[in-house]
């Protein structure tokens, strides 16, 4: 997808997640299959089937819900989660949209979980050298292992995505004039 479209889709998704989070709902399964880009240009976040109300009781110990490749370290480790877990998952989707690959992988679920919880993802530029540095910085922040180091709200993530998109527009306009 063109970079501007990727930035738009991720920003719209972040804003939708911010709304859900403001209502006390954590999605817990953000992945490309749950983000719809409609012909109208609107973005819809779907499948709140395993969403968790922040105030509800924790999932039974030992039960993991979500799609493994997009899960946050805290989901994998069975810790309490909040909206920052969805931000991690959205960071993985952002990485995938820019590179065509997932940020973490493994031959087994154990290897995958180790990668997500312990190993820094490869730079998206190693896979796709055309990924611009500001996108790398946004992905790096969204995929921090420690939720305290990520964007603290999906709204903040969306804000930076929109600022980058606007900056690209300004640079293109400047180049054309």
TORVONU-638890 format. One record per residue: x, y, z of N, C-alpha, C in turn; residue in one letter; chain; residue number from 1. Coordinates in pm, whole numbers, always signed. Layout:
BEGIN
(rec (X Y Z) (X Y Z) (X Y Z) 'A' 'A' NUM)
...
This chain:
BEGIN
(rec (+84 -119 +0) (+0 +0 +0) (+88 +125 +0) 'X' 'A' 1)
(rec (+40 +232 -59) (+114 +358 -52) (+126 +404 +94) 'X' 'A' 2)
(rec (+239 +468 +125) (+266 +511 +262) (+153 +596 +320) 'X' 'A' 3)
(rec (+101 +690 +242) (-5 +778 +293) (-128 +696 +334) 'X' 'A' 4)
(rec (-159 +593 +257) (-275 +509 +290) (-248 +429 +417) 'X' 'A' 5)
(rec (-126 +377 +431) (-90 +302 +552) (-102 +394 +674) 'X' 'A' 6)
(rec (-46 +514 +664) (-54 +608 +778) (-200 +638 +812) 'X' 'A' 7)
(rec (-283 +656 +711) (-425 +684 +732) (-493 +567 +803) 'X' 'A' 8)
(rec (-471 +446 +753) (-537 +328 +810) (-494 +307 +956) 'X' 'A' 9)
(rec (-365 +319 +982) (-317 +299 +1120) (-368 +410 +1211) 'X' 'A' 10)
(rec (-368 +535 +1163) (-419 +646 +1245) (-568 +630 +1275) 'X' 'A' 11)
(rec (-646 +594 +1174) (-790 +574 +1194) (-814 +459 +1293) 'X' 'A' 12)
(rec (-737 +354 +1280) (-751 +240 +1372) (-714 +282 +1513) 'X' 'A' 13)
(rec (-607 +359 +1526) (-566 +407 +1659) (-676 +493 +1721) 'X' 'A' 14)
(rec (-739 +577 +1641) (-847 +661 +1695) (-968 +577 +1736) 'X' 'A' 15)
(rec (-998 +474 +1658) (-1109 +385 +1695) (-1076 +313 +1826) 'X' 'A' 16)
(rec (-950 +269 +1839) (-909 +202 +1963) (-913 +299 +2080) 'X' 'A' 17)
(rec (-873 +423 +2056) (-877 +522 +2163) (-1021 +538 +2213) 'X' 'A' 18)
(rec (-1116 +539 +2121) (-1256 +549 +2161) (-1296 +427 +2245) 'X' 'A' 19)
(rec (-1261 +309 +2197) (-1294 +187 +2273) (-1231 +192 +2412) 'X' 'A' 20)
(rec (-1104 +232 +2417) (-1035 +240 +2547) (-1103 +341 +2639) 'X' 'A' 21)
(rec (-1150 +453 +2582) (-1218 +555 +2665) (-1349 +502 +2721) 'X' 'A' 22)
(rec (-1403 +398 +2656) (-1526 +334 +2703) (-1497 +215 +2794) 'X' 'A' 23)
(rec (-1368 +194 +2824) (-1329 +86 +2913) (-1314 -49 +2845) 'X' 'A' 24)
(rec (-1296 -50 +2712) (-1286 -175 +2637) (-1149 -187 +2571) 'X' 'A' 25)
(rec (-1085 -302 +2593) (-958 -334 +2528) (-989 -440 +2424) 'X' 'A' 26)
(rec (-946 -421 +2301) (-980 -512 +2191) (-916 -650 +2207) 'X' 'A' 27)
(rec (-785 -654 +2231) (-706 -774 +2257) (-679 -863 +2135) 'X' 'A' 28)
(rec (-726 -826 +2016) (-697 -908 +1898) (-684 -821 +1773) 'X' 'A' 29)
(rec (-603 -716 +1784) (-579 -629 +1669) (-486 -701 +1573) 'X' 'A' 30)
(rec (-532 -715 +1450) (-456 -780 +1342) (-518 -731 +1211) 'X' 'A' 31)
(rec (-449 -750 +1099) (-504 -701 +972) (-645 -751 +942) 'X' 'A' 32)
(rec (-674 -875 +978) (-807 -931 +951) (-919 -864 +1028) 'X' 'A' 33)
(rec (-886 -787 +1129) (-988 -717 +1209) (-990 -567 +1182) 'X' 'A' 34)
(rec (-922 -526 +1075) (-924 -385 +1033) (-975 -383 +890) 'X' 'A' 35)
(rec (-1091 -322 +871) (-1150 -317 +738) (-1132 -179 +677) 'X' 'A' 36)
(rec (-1082 -178 +554) (-1072 -53 +477) (-1184 -58 +374) 'X' 'A' 37)
(rec (-1285 +25 +393) (-1404 +20 +309) (-1385 +100 +180) 'X' 'A' 38)
(rec (-1465 +68 +80) (-1459 +141 -47) (-1480 +290 -27) 'X' 'A' 39)
(rec (-1557 +326 +73) (-1583 +468 +102) (-1460 +540 +158) 'X' 'A' 40)
(rec (-1356 +462 +192) (-1237 +522 +251) (-1238 +519 +403) 'X' 'A' 41)
(rec (-1349 +473 +460) (-1357 +463 +606) (-1285 +337 +654) 'X' 'A' 42)
(rec (-1238 +343 +777) (-1172 +229 +840) (-1260 +183 +956) 'X' 'A' 43)
(rec (-1284 +54 +961) (-1364 -4 +1069) (-1283 -110 +1142) 'X' 'A' 44)
(rec (-1287 -106 +1274) (-1225 -210 +1355) (-1334 -309 +1390) 'X' 'A' 45)
(rec (-1309 -437 +1359) (-1411 -540 +1378) (-1368 -643 +1481) 'X' 'A' 46)
(rec (-1457 -734 +1508) (-1434 -851 +1593) (-1389 -816 +1734) 'X' 'A' 47)
(rec (-1482 -760 +1808) (-1456 -734 +1949) (-1496 -857 +2032) 'X' 'A' 48)
(rec (-1491 -974 +1968) (-1535 -1098 +2032) (-1459 -1134 +2158) 'X' 'A' 49)
(rec (-1330 -1101 +2165) (-1256 -1132 +2288) (-1217 -1005 +2362) 'X' 'A' 50)
(rec (-1281 -895 +2324) (-1253 -769 +2393) (-1282 -785 +2542) 'X' 'A' 51)
(rec (-1213 -708 +2620) (-1225 -720 +2765) (-1256 -584 +2824) 'X' 'A' 52)
(rec (-1359 -579 +2903) (-1387 -457 +2976) (-1278 -442 +3081) 'X' 'A' 53)
(rec (-1222 -324 +3091) (-1110 -301 +3183) (-1146 -341 +3325) 'X' 'A' 54)
(rec (-1269 -318 +3364) (-1309 -345 +3502) (-1345 -492 +3526) 'X' 'A' 55)
(rec (-1361 -570 +3418) (-1402 -709 +3438) (-1289 -793 +3496) 'X' 'A' 56)
(rec (-1326 -909 +3547) (-1224 -994 +3609) (-1127 -1045 +3503) 'X' 'A' 57)
(rec (-1008 -1078 +3548) (-903 -1122 +3457) (-936 -1259 +3398) 'X' 'A' 58)
(rec (-880 -1284 +3279) (-897 -1414 +3214) (-842 -1522 +3306) 'X' 'A' 59)
(rec (-903 -1640 +3302) (-855 -1751 +3383) (-708 -1777 +3354) 'X' 'A' 60)
(rec (-634 -1804 +3456) (-490 -1829 +3441) (-464 -1942 +3342) 'X' 'A' 61)
(rec (-364 -1920 +3256) (-327 -2022 +3160) (-401 -2016 +3029) 'X' 'A' 62)
(rec (-503 -1933 +3018) (-578 -1921 +2894) (-529 -1796 +2821) 'X' 'A' 63)
(rec (-483 -1817 +2699) (-434 -1705 +2620) (-534 -1677 +2510) 'X' 'A' 64)
(rec (-576 -1551 +2501) (-669 -1511 +2397) (-601 -1409 +2307) 'X' 'A' 65)
(rec (-624 -1422 +2177) (-564 -1330 +2081) (-494 -1409 +1972) 'X' 'A' 66)
(rec (-443 -1337 +1873) (-367 -1399 +1765) (-220 -1386 +1800) 'X' 'A' 67)
(rec (-150 -1498 +1818) (-15 -1495 +1873) (+83 -1396 +1809) 'X' 'A' 68)
(rec (+86 -1385 +1676) (+183 -1298 +1610) (+168 -1150 +1646) 'X' 'A' 69)
(rec (+51 -1111 +1692) (+23 -970 +1721) (+9 -942 +1870) 'X' 'A' 70)
(rec (+30 -1042 +1953) (+10 -1024 +2097) (+121 -942 +2160) 'X' 'A' 71)
(rec (+85 -867 +2261) (+183 -787 +2336) (+256 -878 +2436) 'X' 'A' 72)
(rec (+375 -836 +2480) (+446 -914 +2581) (+363 -938 +2707) 'X' 'A' 73)
(rec (+289 -836 +2749) (+210 -853 +2872) (+94 -951 +2852) 'X' 'A' 74)
(rec (+39 -959 +2732) (-65 -1060 +2704) (-5 -1199 +2716) 'X' 'A' 75)
(rec (+110 -1217 +2655) (+177 -1348 +2655) (+213 -1390 +2797) 'X' 'A' 76)
(rec (+258 -1293 +2876) (+301 -1323 +3013) (+185 -1330 +3112) 'X' 'A' 77)
(rec (+63 -1313 +3065) (-54 -1325 +3152) (-68 -1211 +3252) 'X' 'A' 78)
(rec (-5 -1097 +3220) (-15 -981 +3310) (-140 -901 +3279) 'X' 'A' 79)
(rec (-172 -810 +3368) (-284 -720 +3343) (-254 -640 +3218) 'X' 'A' 80)
(rec (-357 -621 +3135) (-339 -543 +3014) (-428 -420 +3015) 'X' 'A' 81)
(rec (-387 -323 +2936) (-468 -203 +2917) (-456 -166 +2769) 'X' 'A' 82)
(rec (-496 -46 +2734) (-496 -4 +2595) (-360 -10 +2528) 'X' 'A' 83)
(rec (-254 -3 +2606) (-120 -8 +2549) (-90 -144 +2486) 'X' 'A' 84)
(rec (-161 -247 +2528) (-147 -378 +2465) (-198 -373 +2320) 'X' 'A' 85)
(rec (-311 -306 +2299) (-363 -287 +2163) (-267 -203 +2079) 'X' 'A' 86)
(rec (-201 -106 +2142) (-104 -22 +2070) (+12 -108 +2020) 'X' 'A' 87)
(rec (+59 -201 +2102) (+165 -293 +2059) (+119 -371 +1936) 'X' 'A' 88)
(rec (+0 -427 +1944) (-55 -506 +1833) (-68 -421 +1707) 'X' 'A' 89)
(rec (-113 -297 +1723) (-126 -207 +1608) (+12 -173 +1551) 'X' 'A' 90)
(rec (+112 -164 +1637) (+249 -143 +1590) (+295 -259 +1504) 'X' 'A' 91)
(rec (+257 -381 +1542) (+292 -500 +1462) (+222 -495 +1325) 'X' 'A' 92)
(rec (+98 -449 +1323) (+25 -436 +1196) (+92 -329 +1109) 'X' 'A' 93)
(rec (+130 -217 +1170) (+198 -108 +1099) (+327 -161 +1034) 'X' 'A' 94)
(rec (+405 -235 +1111) (+528 -297 +1062) (+497 -385 +941) 'X' 'A' 95)
(rec (+395 -467 +955) (+359 -561 +848) (+312 -488 +722) 'X' 'A' 96)
(rec (+236 -382 +737) (+187 -308 +621) (+302 -241 +544) 'X' 'A' 97)
(rec (+407 -204 +615) (+520 -138 +550) (+623 -236 +494) 'X' 'A' 98)
(rec (+626 -358 +545) (+732 -451 +504) (+681 -579 +438) 'X' 'A' 99)
(rec (+555 -611 +460) (+502 -737 +410) (+537 -856 +499) 'X' 'A' 100)
(rec (+603 -828 +612) (+641 -934 +706) (+601 -895 +847) 'X' 'A' 101)
(rec (+591 -996 +931) (+562 -973 +1073) (+690 -932 +1146) 'X' 'A' 102)
(rec (+679 -852 +1251) (+799 -812 +1325) (+862 -924 +1407) 'X' 'A' 103)
(rec (+784 -1026 +1441) (+832 -1137 +1523) (+788 -1268 +1460) 'X' 'A' 104)
(rec (+871 -1370 +1473) (+835 -1500 +1419) (+907 -1610 +1493) 'X' 'A' 105)
(rec (+873 -1731 +1461) (+937 -1847 +1521) (+875 -1973 +1464) 'X' 'A' 106)
(rec (+951 -2081 +1469) (+900 -2208 +1416) (+797 -2270 +1509) 'X' 'A' 107)
(rec (+805 -2233 +1636) (+709 -2284 +1735) (+648 -2167 +1809) 'X' 'A' 108)
(rec (+539 -2193 +1879) (+476 -2090 +1960) (+572 -2042 +2068) 'X' 'A' 109)
(rec (+650 -2134 +2124) (+748 -2097 +2227) (+851 -2000 +2170) 'X' 'A' 110)
(rec (+902 -2028 +2050) (+999 -1937 +1986) (+937 -1801 +1958) 'X' 'A' 111)
(rec (+814 -1802 +1907) (+743 -1677 +1877) (+726 -1596 +2005) 'X' 'A' 112)
(rec (+679 -1659 +2111) (+658 -1588 +2237) (+789 -1534 +2293) 'X' 'A' 113)
(rec (+898 -1608 +2276) (+1029 -1560 +2321) (+1067 -1435 +2242) 'X' 'A' 114)
(rec (+1047 -1439 +2111) (+1080 -1323 +2026) (+1001 -1199 +2072) 'X' 'A' 115)
(rec (+871 -1216 +2091) (+786 -1103 +2129) (+824 -1048 +2265) 'X' 'A' 116)
(rec (+854 -1135 +2359) (+879 -1089 +2496) (+1023 -1049 +2523) 'X' 'A' 117)
(rec (+1119 -1101 +2445) (+1260 -1082 +2481) (+1348 -1017 +2373) 'X' 'A' 118)
(rec (+1310 -1024 +2246) (+1400 -984 +2137) (+1345 -861 +2065) 'X' 'A' 119)
(rec (+1432 -763 +2041) (+1389 -645 +1967) (+1365 -684 +1821) 'X' 'A' 120)
(rec (+1259 -633 +1765) (+1227 -659 +1624) (+1337 -602 +1533) 'X' 'A' 121)
(rec (+1350 -660 +1417) (+1445 -611 +1317) (+1393 -475 +1267) 'X' 'A' 122)
(rec (+1482 -389 +1225) (+1438 -261 +1169) (+1357 -285 +1043) 'X' 'A' 123)
(rec (+1244 -219 +1027) (+1166 -236 +905) (+1247 -200 +780) 'X' 'A' 124)
(rec (+1346 -115 +795) (+1429 -74 +681) (+1519 -187 +632) 'X' 'A' 125)
(rec (+1547 -285 +717) (+1626 -401 +672) (+1545 -486 +576) 'X' 'A' 126)
(rec (+1415 -482 +589) (+1325 -558 +502) (+1285 -474 +381) 'X' 'A' 127)
(rec (+1249 -349 +408) (+1208 -256 +303) (+1285 -125 +323) 'X' 'A' 128)
(rec (+1395 -106 +248) (+1478 +14 +264) (+1404 +145 +236) 'X' 'A' 129)
(rec (+1285 +137 +174) (+1209 +258 +144) (+1128 +308 +264) 'X' 'A' 130)
(rec (+1125 +232 +373) (+1054 +278 +493) (+1130 +398 +549) 'X' 'A' 131)
(rec (+1059 +508 +566) (+1124 +631 +613) (+1150 +627 +763) 'X' 'A' 132)
(rec (+1254 +700 +804) (+1298 +698 +943) (+1186 +732 +1043) 'X' 'A' 133)
(rec (+1102 +833 +1017) (+995 +860 +1115) (+901 +740 +1137) 'X' 'A' 134)
(rec (+877 +661 +1033) (+793 +540 +1050) (+865 +439 +1140) 'X' 'A' 135)
(rec (+995 +425 +1120) (+1074 +334 +1204) (+1063 +378 +1350) 'X' 'A' 136)
(rec (+1073 +508 +1374) (+1066 +560 +1511) (+929 +533 +1573) 'X' 'A' 137)
(rec (+822 +551 +1495) (+687 +525 +1547) (+668 +376 +1577) 'X' 'A' 138)
(rec (+716 +292 +1488) (+706 +147 +1509) (+786 +107 +1633) 'X' 'A' 139)
(rec (+908 +158 +1643) (+993 +125 +1758) (+923 +160 +1889) 'X' 'A' 140)
(rec (+859 +276 +1894) (+790 +318 +2017) (+668 +229 +2044) 'X' 'A' 141)
(rec (+592 +197 +1941) (+472 +114 +1958) (+507 -28 +2001) 'X' 'A' 142)
(rec (+625 -76 +1958) (+664 -215 +1987) (+760 -228 +2105) 'X' 'A' 143)
(rec (+766 -128 +2190) (+850 -139 +2310) (+795 -253 +2397) 'X' 'A' 144)
(rec (+886 -331 +2454) (+845 -444 +2538) (+772 -396 +2664) 'X' 'A' 145)
(rec (+820 -287 +2721) (+763 -231 +2843) (+650 -133 +2805) 'X' 'A' 146)
(rec (+527 -159 +2848) (+416 -70 +2814) (+439 +76 +2857) 'X' 'A' 147)
(rec (+518 +96 +2961) (+547 +232 +3008) (+626 +313 +2904) 'X' 'A' 148)
(rec (+694 +243 +2814) (+776 +310 +2713) (+705 +327 +2580) 'X' 'A' 149)
(rec (+586 +269 +2566) (+506 +283 +2443) (+430 +415 +2446) 'X' 'A' 150)
(rec (+359 +442 +2336) (+261 +551 +2340) (+167 +516 +2454) 'X' 'A' 151)
(rec (+131 +614 +2534) (+47 +586 +2650) (-100 +578 +2615) 'X' 'A' 152)
(rec (-137 +639 +2503) (-274 +628 +2454) (-271 +608 +2303) 'X' 'A' 153)
(rec (-375 +544 +2252) (-387 +526 +2107) (-405 +663 +2040) 'X' 'A' 154)
(rec (-463 +756 +2113) (-480 +892 +2060) (-344 +957 +2032) 'X' 'A' 155)
(rec (-248 +936 +2123) (-112 +988 +2101) (-49 +926 +1977) 'X' 'A' 156)
(rec (-65 +797 +1960) (-11 +727 +1844) (-72 +788 +1717) 'X' 'A' 157)
(rec (-204 +804 +1717) (-274 +861 +1600) (-224 +1003 +1571) 'X' 'A' 158)
(rec (-201 +1080 +1677) (-155 +1219 +1659) (-23 +1221 +1582) 'X' 'A' 159)
(rec (+71 +1139 +1620) (+201 +1137 +1553) (+191 +1083 +1411) 'X' 'A' 160)
(rec (+104 +987 +1388) (+82 +936 +1252) (+27 +1046 +1162) 'X' 'A' 161)
(rec (-68 +1123 +1215) (-129 +1233 +1138) (-27 +1345 +1114) 'X' 'A' 162)
(rec (+54 +1375 +1215) (+158 +1478 +1197) (+256 +1437 +1087) 'X' 'A' 163)
(rec (+294 +1311 +1084) (+385 +1261 +981) (+319 +1271 +843) 'X' 'A' 164)
(rec (+193 +1233 +835) (+121 +1239 +708) (+113 +1384 +659) 'X' 'A' 165)
(rec (+85 +1477 +749) (+79 +1619 +714) (+215 +1670 +667) 'X' 'A' 166)
(rec (+320 +1626 +734) (+455 +1668 +697) (+491 +1618 +557) 'X' 'A' 167)
(rec (+451 +1496 +525) (+474 +1441 +391) (+402 +1528 +287) 'X' 'A' 168)
(rec (+276 +1565 +317) (+200 +1652 +226) (+271 +1786 +206) 'X' 'A' 169)
(rec (+321 +1843 +316) (+391 +1973 +307) (+517 +1960 +221) 'X' 'A' 170)
(rec (+593 +1852 +240) (+715 +1833 +163) (+685 +1811 +15) 'X' 'A' 171)
(rec (+578 +1737 -15) (+539 +1715 -154) (+497 +1847 -219) 'X' 'A' 172)
(rec (+419 +1927 -146) (+373 +2057 -198) (+493 +2149 -223) 'X' 'A' 173)
(rec (+587 +2147 -132) (+707 +2229 -145) (+789 +2185 -267) 'X' 'A' 174)
(rec (+800 +2055 -285) (+877 +2001 -399) (+812 +2034 -532) 'X' 'A' 175)
(rec (+681 +2042 -533) (+607 +2069 -657) (+607 +2217 -692) 'X' 'A' 176)
(rec (+635 +2303 -594) (+631 +2447 -621) (+767 +2505 -654) 'X' 'A' 177)
